[in-house]
Amino acid sequence: MGSMLGFQVSADSPNYYHTSGNRIVDSKGNAAIFKGINWFGFETSNFTPHGLWTRSMDGLLDQMKGKGYNLLRIPYTNEMFLPGKMPNSIDYWKNPDLQGLKPIEILDKLIEKAGARGMKVILDRHRPTSAEQSELWYTPTVSETTWVEDWKMLAKRYLGNDTVIGADLHNEPHGNACWGCGDLARDWRLAAERAGNAILSVNSNWLIIVEGVSSNIQGQTGNYWWGGNLKGVQNDPVRLTVTNRIVYSPHDYGPGVASQPWFSDPAFPNNLPGIWDAYWGYIHKNNIAPILVGEFGGRSVDMTSAEGKWQNKLVDYIRLQKLYWTYWCVNPNSGDTGGLLLDDWVTWNQPKQVMLDRLME
């Protein structure tokens, strides 16, 4: 199937990843070294990565690779797979090979081009429709069946193509989403098992990436970032039919996104590592599974603003614990956080990169 889509099938056997304790390792058992970045747009009504209105896909990928990034987290919406949906806001003069392609065919191209540069891809179901994120994995218009069947379609489409290494099942469960409550309509842990096992039944090589909730965890108190609260894993881990595939993925943000009580603690920012330990870091520290910090980012990286203090503290925590991460984001048009590209979509944000270089050694 892969070669029909124009993918280069390597003479070497495919190199997939699995987990070993809190580490991710390749098919030969070598430790994975990922330097990750988010590139969004497929999940919006453009149905294509942003920035292609001013840059070529190749040029953007070359720039990311040149800065040291080798893992892309690519958000998508189920809406882009509907018949008749076509991408928009692409400069086809700069991207002639994307002319006439459907959204999923542009995704094929992105994966092909990333693979040619030695980059890996995680697919992230970011939104059921392009209109907005959802608390739960389903909505009145996008059913659980659609969510699972689209994941199975993707798992089959990229079967044997080892550029795509994992499925981030649903972005930022929150609100009514619970963990371990046993209510089939709300229990994100059980839903993650259903979707994860469905994917693995089609493509047993993928990592299954599961974010947290915000609250509603049995026997636990504390409201946290959307997708960031993984306290429930302690008593109710995700159970998959294929061993060594689960990766837990919190999202964590600073005061530039929303105010939180821990930012006004007199001990800030030194109180933060204890909070991270409690909500998700313990999974790594107790060797339960790997942690991939799937999103973190912010505009300020200085050591004087609260945002900058938070961000530098998290970078140091990720480095000390040797966690996996995908930074949010390359896009400058992320309202809360800005990006690694400045508003011209060309110039790299050097202060941010200097901070992230501590993770890229």
C-alpha positions as CSV (number, residue, x, y, z in Angstrom):
1,M,0.0,0.0,0.0
2,G,2.8,2.4,1.0
3,S,4.6,2.2,-2.3
4,M,1.4,2.9,-4.2
5,L,1.3,6.3,-2.5
6,G,4.8,7.0,-3.7
7,F,6.6,6.2,-0.4
8,Q,10.2,5.0,-0.6
9,V,10.2,1.6,0.9
10,S,13.6,1.2,2.5
11,A,15.8,-1.9,1.8
12,D,16.2,-2.2,5.5
13,S,13.4,-3.7,7.6
14,P,11.0,-1.1,9.0
15,N,12.2,0.5,12.2
16,Y,9.3,0.9,14.7
17,Y,9.4,2.0,18.3
18,H,8.1,0.3,21.4
19,T,8.5,1.1,25.1
20,S,10.8,-0.4,27.7
21,G,9.9,0.8,31.2
22,N,9.9,4.6,30.8
23,R,12.0,4.7,27.6
24,I,11.1,4.5,24.0
25,V,13.4,2.2,22.0
26,D,13.6,1.3,18.3
27,S,13.3,-2.2,16.8
28,K,16.9,-3.0,17.6
29,G,16.5,-1.8,21.2
30,N,18.4,1.5,20.7
31,A,17.1,4.4,22.8
32,A,15.1,6.9,20.8
33,I,16.3,10.4,20.6
34,F,13.4,12.7,19.7
35,K,13.4,16.5,19.3
36,G,9.8,17.2,18.6
37,I,7.7,20.1,17.3
38,N,4.0,20.7,16.5
39,W,3.0,22.0,13.1
40,F,-0.7,22.7,13.0
41,G,-3.3,23.5,10.4
42,F,-4.9,20.3,9.2
43,E,-7.3,20.6,12.2
44,T,-8.5,24.0,11.0
45,S,-10.9,24.9,8.1
46,N,-7.8,25.2,5.9
47,F,-7.4,21.4,6.1
48,T,-3.7,21.7,5.5
49,P,-0.6,22.8,7.5
50,H,-0.5,26.5,8.0
51,G,2.1,28.7,6.3
52,L,1.9,27.1,2.9
53,W,0.3,30.3,1.8
54,T,3.8,31.9,2.0
55,R,6.3,29.0,2.1
56,S,6.9,25.7,0.4
57,M,6.3,22.6,2.5
58,D,9.9,21.5,1.6
59,G,11.3,24.8,2.8
60,L,9.5,24.6,6.1
61,L,10.6,21.0,6.7
62,D,14.2,21.8,5.7
63,Q,14.2,24.7,8.2
64,M,12.8,22.5,11.0
65,K,15.3,19.7,10.3
66,G,18.1,22.3,10.0
67,K,17.3,23.4,13.6
68,G,17.6,19.8,14.8
69,Y,13.9,18.7,14.9
70,N,13.3,15.1,14.0
71,L,9.7,14.4,15.2
72,L,6.6,16.2,14.0
73,R,3.3,16.1,15.9
74,I,0.6,16.8,13.3
75,P,-2.9,17.7,14.5
76,Y,-5.9,16.8,12.3
77,T,-9.7,17.0,12.3
78,N,-12.0,14.2,11.3
79,E,-13.8,16.7,9.1
80,M,-10.9,16.7,6.6
81,F,-11.7,13.2,5.6
82,L,-15.3,14.0,4.6
83,P,-16.1,13.8,0.9
84,G,-15.7,17.1,-0.9
85,K,-13.6,18.8,1.7
86,M,-10.6,20.4,0.0
87,P,-7.7,22.4,1.4
88,N,-7.4,26.1,1.0
89,S,-4.8,28.9,1.6
90,I,-2.0,27.2,-0.3
91,D,0.3,29.0,-2.7
92,Y,0.4,26.4,-5.4
93,W,3.1,28.4,-7.2
94,K,5.4,27.6,-4.3
95,N,3.8,24.2,-3.7
96,P,3.0,22.9,-7.2
97,D,3.1,19.2,-6.2
98,L,0.1,19.9,-3.8
99,Q,-2.1,21.2,-6.6
100,G,-5.5,19.3,-6.7
101,L,-4.8,17.1,-3.7
102,K,-7.3,16.2,-1.1
103,P,-6.4,17.0,2.5
104,I,-5.4,13.3,3.2
105,E,-3.2,13.3,0.1
106,I,-1.5,16.4,1.4
107,L,-0.9,14.5,4.6
108,D,0.6,11.7,2.5
109,K,2.9,14.2,1.0
110,L,3.9,15.7,4.3
111,I,4.7,12.2,5.6
112,E,6.6,11.3,2.5
113,K,8.7,14.5,2.7
114,A,9.3,14.2,6.4
115,G,10.4,10.6,6.0
116,A,12.8,11.6,3.2
117,R,14.5,13.9,5.8
118,G,14.7,11.3,8.5
119,M,11.9,12.8,10.5
120,K,9.2,10.8,12.3
121,V,5.5,11.7,12.6
122,I,2.9,11.4,15.4
123,L,-0.7,11.9,14.2
124,D,-2.9,13.9,16.7
125,R,-6.7,13.8,16.5
126,H,-7.0,17.4,17.6
127,R,-10.6,18.2,16.9
128,P,-13.7,16.2,15.7
129,T,-14.6,19.2,13.4
130,S,-12.6,22.2,12.5
131,A,-14.9,24.4,14.6
132,E,-13.5,23.7,18.0
133,Q,-11.9,21.2,20.4
134,S,-14.2,18.9,22.3
135,E,-14.2,17.7,26.0
136,L,-15.0,14.1,25.0
137,W,-13.7,12.0,22.1
138,Y,-17.1,12.2,20.5
139,T,-19.7,14.9,19.8
140,P,-23.3,15.0,18.6
141,T,-22.0,15.2,15.0
142,V,-18.9,13.0,15.2
143,S,-19.5,9.6,16.9
144,E,-17.1,7.3,18.7
145,T,-17.5,5.0,15.7
146,T,-16.3,7.7,13.4
147,W,-13.4,8.5,15.7
148,V,-12.3,4.8,15.8
149,E,-12.9,4.1,12.1
150,D,-10.9,7.1,11.0
151,W,-8.0,5.9,13.3
152,K,-8.2,2.4,11.8
153,M,-8.2,4.0,8.3
154,L,-5.0,5.9,9.1
155,A,-3.4,2.9,10.7
156,K,-4.1,0.9,7.6
157,R,-3.1,3.6,5.2
158,Y,0.4,4.0,6.7
159,L,0.9,0.3,7.6
160,G,4.5,-0.6,6.7
161,N,5.5,3.1,6.5
162,D,7.8,3.6,9.5
163,T,7.8,7.4,9.2
164,V,4.5,7.4,11.1
165,I,5.2,6.0,14.6
166,G,2.2,6.8,16.8
167,A,-1.4,7.9,17.4
168,D,-2.2,10.6,19.9
169,L,-5.8,9.5,20.3
170,H,-7.7,12.7,21.3
171,N,-6.4,16.1,22.1
172,E,-6.9,17.5,25.6
173,P,-9.8,15.6,27.2
174,H,-11.4,17.8,29.8
175,G,-14.6,18.9,31.4
176,N,-16.9,15.9,31.7
177,A,-14.1,13.4,30.7
178,C,-13.3,11.2,33.7
179,W,-10.6,8.7,34.4
180,G,-11.5,5.5,36.1
181,C,-15.2,6.4,36.8
182,G,-16.5,3.4,34.8
183,D,-19.1,5.5,32.9
184,L,-18.7,4.3,29.3
185,A,-19.9,7.7,28.0
186,R,-17.3,9.7,30.0
187,D,-14.4,7.4,31.0
188,W,-11.5,8.5,28.9
189,R,-9.3,5.6,30.1
190,L,-11.8,3.1,28.8
191,A,-12.3,4.9,25.5
192,A,-8.5,5.1,25.0
193,E,-8.4,1.3,25.4
194,R,-11.1,0.8,22.8
195,A,-9.5,3.1,20.3
196,G,-5.9,2.0,21.1
197,N,-6.8,-1.7,20.7
198,A,-8.7,-1.0,17.5
199,I,-5.6,0.7,16.0
200,L,-3.3,-2.1,17.2
201,S,-5.6,-4.7,15.6
202,V,-4.8,-3.0,12.2
203,N,-1.2,-1.8,12.8
204,S,0.5,-3.4,15.8
205,N,3.6,-1.2,15.4
206,W,2.3,2.1,16.5
207,L,2.8,3.8,19.8
208,I,-0.5,4.6,21.4
209,I,-0.3,8.1,23.0
210,V,-2.8,8.9,25.7
211,E,-3.3,12.3,27.2
212,G,-4.8,13.0,30.6
213,V,-8.0,14.7,31.6
214,S,-8.5,17.9,33.6
215,S,-10.2,16.5,36.7
216,N,-12.8,13.8,37.5
217,I,-10.3,11.2,38.6
218,Q,-11.5,8.5,41.1
219,G,-10.3,9.3,44.6
220,Q,-8.3,12.3,43.5
221,T,-8.8,16.0,43.8
222,G,-7.3,18.9,41.8
223,N,-8.2,20.6,38.5
224,Y,-5.4,20.8,36.0
225,W,-4.7,21.7,32.4
226,W,-6.8,20.1,29.7
227,G,-5.1,16.8,28.9
228,G,-2.6,17.3,31.7
229,N,-4.0,15.4,34.6
230,L,-2.7,11.8,34.6
231,K,-3.1,11.0,38.3
232,G,-5.5,8.3,37.3
233,V,-2.8,6.1,35.7
234,Q,-1.6,5.2,39.2
235,N,-4.7,3.0,39.9
236,D,-6.2,2.7,36.5
237,P,-3.5,2.4,33.7
238,V,-4.5,2.0,30.1
239,R,-4.5,-1.7,29.2
240,L,-3.7,-2.6,25.6
241,T,-3.7,-5.9,23.8
242,V,-0.1,-5.4,22.5
243,T,2.4,-4.8,25.3
244,N,4.9,-2.0,25.3
245,R,3.0,0.4,23.2
246,I,1.5,3.0,25.7
247,V,3.0,6.5,26.0
248,Y,1.3,9.0,28.3
249,S,1.3,12.6,27.1
250,P,0.4,15.5,29.4
251,H,0.0,19.1,28.1
252,D,1.4,21.9,30.3
253,Y,1.2,25.6,29.9
254,G,2.1,28.8,31.6
255,P,0.3,32.0,32.9
256,G,0.2,33.3,29.3
257,V,-2.5,30.7,28.5
258,A,-4.5,30.8,31.8
259,S,-3.9,31.8,35.4
260,Q,-3.5,28.9,37.8
261,P,-3.1,29.0,41.6
262,W,0.4,27.5,41.5
263,F,1.6,30.6,39.6
264,S,0.8,32.8,42.5
265,D,2.3,30.5,45.1
266,P,5.1,32.3,47.1
267,A,7.4,29.4,46.2
268,F,6.9,29.9,42.4
269,P,8.7,28.7,40.3
270,N,10.3,26.2,42.7
271,N,6.9,24.7,43.5
272,L,6.5,23.5,39.9
273,P,8.5,20.3,39.9
274,G,6.4,18.9,42.8
275,I,3.2,19.7,40.9
276,W,4.5,18.1,37.7
277,D,5.6,15.0,39.7
278,A,2.1,14.7,41.2
279,Y,0.1,15.1,38.0
280,W,2.2,13.2,35.5
281,G,5.9,13.1,36.3
282,Y,5.5,10.1,38.7
283,I,4.7,7.9,35.7
284,H,8.2,8.4,34.4
285,K,9.8,8.4,37.8
286,N,8.1,5.1,38.8
287,N,9.1,3.5,35.5
288,I,5.4,2.9,34.6
289,A,5.7,4.1,31.0
290,P,7.3,6.9,29.0
291,I,6.1,10.5,29.2
292,L,5.9,12.6,26.1
293,V,5.1,16.3,27.0
294,G,3.0,16.7,23.9
295,E,2.4,20.4,24.1
296,F,4.1,23.2,26.0
297,G,5.1,26.7,24.9
298,G,4.7,30.4,25.5
299,R,5.8,33.8,24.2
300,S,8.2,34.7,27.0
301,V,11.4,32.8,27.7
302,D,13.2,35.4,29.9
303,M,14.0,34.7,33.5
304,T,12.0,37.7,34.8
305,S,8.4,37.2,33.6
306,A,6.2,34.6,35.2
307,E,5.8,33.0,31.8
308,G,9.5,32.9,31.2
309,K,10.2,31.4,34.6
310,W,7.6,28.7,34.1
311,Q,8.9,27.8,30.7
312,N,12.5,27.6,31.7
313,K,11.6,25.6,34.7
314,L,9.7,23.1,32.6
315,V,12.6,22.8,30.1
316,D,15.0,22.1,33.0
317,Y,12.5,19.5,34.4
318,I,12.2,17.7,31.0
319,R,16.0,17.7,30.6
320,L,16.7,16.4,34.1
321,Q,14.1,13.6,33.8
322,K,15.1,12.9,30.2
323,L,11.4,13.1,29.1
324,Y,10.2,13.1,25.5
325,W,8.6,16.3,24.1
326,T,7.0,18.0,21.2
327,Y,7.1,21.8,21.5
328,W,4.0,24.0,20.7
329,C,4.7,25.1,18.0
330,V,6.4,26.1,14.8
331,N,3.4,28.2,13.7
332,P,3.6,32.0,14.7
333,N,-0.2,32.2,14.5
334,S,-0.8,30.3,17.8
335,G,-2.5,33.1,19.7
336,D,-1.6,32.2,23.2
337,T,2.0,31.0,22.7
338,G,3.4,32.4,19.4
339,G,5.8,30.0,17.6
340,L,9.3,29.2,16.7
341,L,8.7,31.1,13.5
342,L,8.1,34.9,13.8
343,D,5.1,36.5,12.1
344,D,6.9,36.6,8.7
345,W,6.9,32.8,8.7
346,V,10.6,32.9,7.8
347,T,12.6,34.2,10.8
348,W,13.4,31.8,13.6
349,N,12.7,32.8,17.1
350,Q,16.3,32.7,18.4
351,P,15.6,33.2,22.2
352,K,13.1,30.3,22.2
353,Q,15.6,28.2,20.3
354,V,18.4,29.0,22.7
355,M,16.1,27.8,25.6
356,L,15.2,24.6,23.7
357,D,18.8,23.9,22.8
358,R,19.2,22.7,26.4
359,L,16.9,19.8,25.3
360,M,18.7,19.2,22.0
361,E,22.2,18.4,23.1
